C-alpha cells in the first residue's frame, strides 16, 4: 500500500516536522519484556504440521519395517501344506486281460521347518538394512535442522523488515513535513518552483522506498507462513542495547571439529558411505555356502473309497525327518565377483564425496566465523555512527532554535540519523542470521538453540497490516 498523497500546505507543517525530528533517534523496537512468540515456539508448532518433515518421518518408519523384514530371513521358516484328492484311475498292466479300474481318495499333509545356520548374505542384508535405518534417521534429523534454520532465518528477516518499514515511515514523515514547509515558502515567494519540485521528488522517492520495503515485508511474511501454521502479529527483535548471541567466541577449531562429525549433511553422507560399504559386503557374502537345519513331518494317506467294493488297495505313510541342507556356490559366470567389485567402487566414491563435503563444510564454517567477527566490529562502528548522528541532530536543533541554521539542515540531519539506524538494524539482524548459520553448520541447531536466541531478543516489533499510512494532521 502507498501513502496517501500530500495535500496543499497547511499551518500544521511545523508540528509534523517537529514530531518526526524528536522521534528520529528513537528505537522502533519495544524494549518491554517480550511476550511475542519466539522462533522456538513457531518451530514447535511446525514439527507436526510440516509436510516435508512428516514425509521424512514416514520414510524412516518404512526403513525400520524393511529391517524387521530382513531380520525374518535369519529366523526359522515354518510352512504347512495339505492336499486332498478324489481320484478315479483306469489301469492296465502287462499280462492281464482288461483294465483295472479303481476309485480312491488321496490325502497329503506336511509341516516343514527350515533354520538357517550359515547364511552370510541374509546376515549382511540385515546389517545393511540397519545402516539404511541409520541413514533415514540422519536424514530425519537433517530435515529437523533445516526446518529450524529456515524458520529462524525467515523469522529474523520478517522482524528486520518490520523495523525497516517503521524507519521508512519516519523518513516519509520527515520529507512530507519538509515539503509542507517548501509549499509555505513558495506561496510566500521565497523559493522557486524548481526548489518546490525538488522537495516533491524527495517525497516520491521516500514513498517508493517505503512501498518497496512494505512489499518485501509481505513476501517475507508469505515465506514464513509456508513453514508455520500462522504468522503472529508481533515478533521478537533485539532491543537497542541487547547483547547478541556470540557463538563465534568459541574457538574456530572446535566448530570445525564439530562440523566434521555433527553437520547434518556430513552425517547423511557418512551414513550413505556406511550403507554402500555394507551393500558391497552383501555381494561378497554370496561366495560362501549356505547351511540350513531342516526338520519336518509328512503324512500320506491313500485309502480306498469304502463305497467302491471293487477296490482292494490301501496305503498310509507317516514320515518324520531331521537333517542338514548345504548349498555351495561353485560358478556364477563371474557375476558375484563383478557385483562385489562394483560395490567396493561405489563405497570408495562415497568416501571421496564425504571428504569433499567435509572440506566444504570447513570452508563454510571459517567464512561464517569470520563474518561474525567482522560483523561484531561493523555493529560497533554503526552504533558509534548512530550516536554521532544523534548528537549532530541535537546540535542542529539548537542552531535552528537560535536562528543560525534553517530547517533544511534539520531535515538532512534527521535523514542521516534514520539512514544510520537502518544500517545498524540490517547489521544486527545479519549478525543473528550468521550466528544461526554457524550453529547449523556445527550441527548444534535445534529447539534449545532457538530458545537461547529467543532469550536474547528482549524487544518486540509489530507487523503492520495492509492499511494505508498517512501523516497525522
C-alpha positions, 0 to 999 in steps of 0.5 A: 500500500502507498501513502496517501498523497500530500495535500496543499500546505497547511499551518500544521507543517511545523508540528509534523516536522517537529514530531518526526525530528524528536522521534528520529533517534528513537528505537522502533523496537519495544524494549518491554519484556517480550511476550511475542512468540519466539522462533522456538515456539513457531518451530514447535508448532511446525514439527507436526504440521510440516509436510516435508518433515512428516514425509521424512518421518514416514520414510524412516518408519518404512526403513525400520519395517524393511529391517524387521523384514530382513531380520525374518530371513535369519529366523526359522521358516515354518510352512504347512501344506495339505492336499486332498484328492478324489481320484478315479484311475483306469489301469492296465498292466502287462499280462492281464486281460482288461483294465483295472479300474479303481476309485480312491481318495488321496490325502497329503499333509506336511509341516516343514521347518527350515533354520538357517545356520550359515547364511552370510548374505541374509546376515549382511542384508540385515546389517545393511538394512540397519545402516539404511535405518541409520541413514533415514534417521540422519536424514530425519534429523537433517530435515529437523535442522533445516526446518529450524534454520529456515524458520529462524532465518525467515523469522529474523528477516520478517522482524528486520523488515518490520523495523525497516518499514517503521524507519521508512515511515519516519523518513516519509514523515520527515520529507512530507513535513519538509515539503509542507514547509517548501509549499509555505515558502513558495506561496510566500515567494521565497523559493522557486518552483524548481526548489518546490519540485525538488522537495516533491521528488524527495517525497516520491522517492521516500514513498517508493522506498517505503512501498518497496520495503512494505512489499518485501515485508509481505513476501517475507511474511508469505515465506514464513507462513509456508513453514508455520501454521500462522504468522503472529502479529508481533515478533521478537527483535533485539532491543537497542542495547541487547547483547547478541548471541556470540557463538563465534567466541568459541574457538574456530577449531572446535566448530570445525571439529564439530562440523566434521562429525555433527553437520547434518549433511556430513552425517547423511553422507557418512551414513550413505558411505556406511550403507554402500560399504555394507551393500558391497559386503552383501555381494561378497557374502554370496561366495560362501555356502549356505547351511540350513537345519531342516526338520519336518513331518509328512503324512500320506494317506491313500485309502480306498473309497469304502463305497467302491467294493471293487477296490482292494488297495490301501496305503498310509505313510507317516514320515518324520525327518531331521537333517542338514541342507548345504548349498555351495556356490561353485560358478556364477559366470563371474557375476558375484565377483563383478557385483562385489567389485562394483560395490567396493567402487561405489563405497570408495566414491562415497568416501571421496564425496564425504571428504569433499563435503567435509572440506566444504563444510570447513570452508563454510564454517571459517567464512561464517566465523569470520563474518561474525567477527567482522560483523561484531566490529561493523555493529560497533562502528554503526552504533558509534555512527548512530550516536554521532548522528544523534548528537549532530541532530541535537546540535542542529536543533539548537542552531535552528532554535537560535536562528543560525541554521534553517530547517533544511539542515534539520531535515538532512540531519534527521535523514542521516540519523534514520539512514544510520539506524537502518544500517545498524538494524540490517547489521544486527539482524545479519549478525543473528542470521550468521550466528544461526548459520554457524550453529547449523553448520556445527550441527548444534541447531535445534529447539534449545538453540532457538530458545537461547536466541529467543532469550536474547531478543528482549524487544518486540516489533509489530507487523503492520497490516495492509492499511494505508499510512498517512501523516497525522494532521 
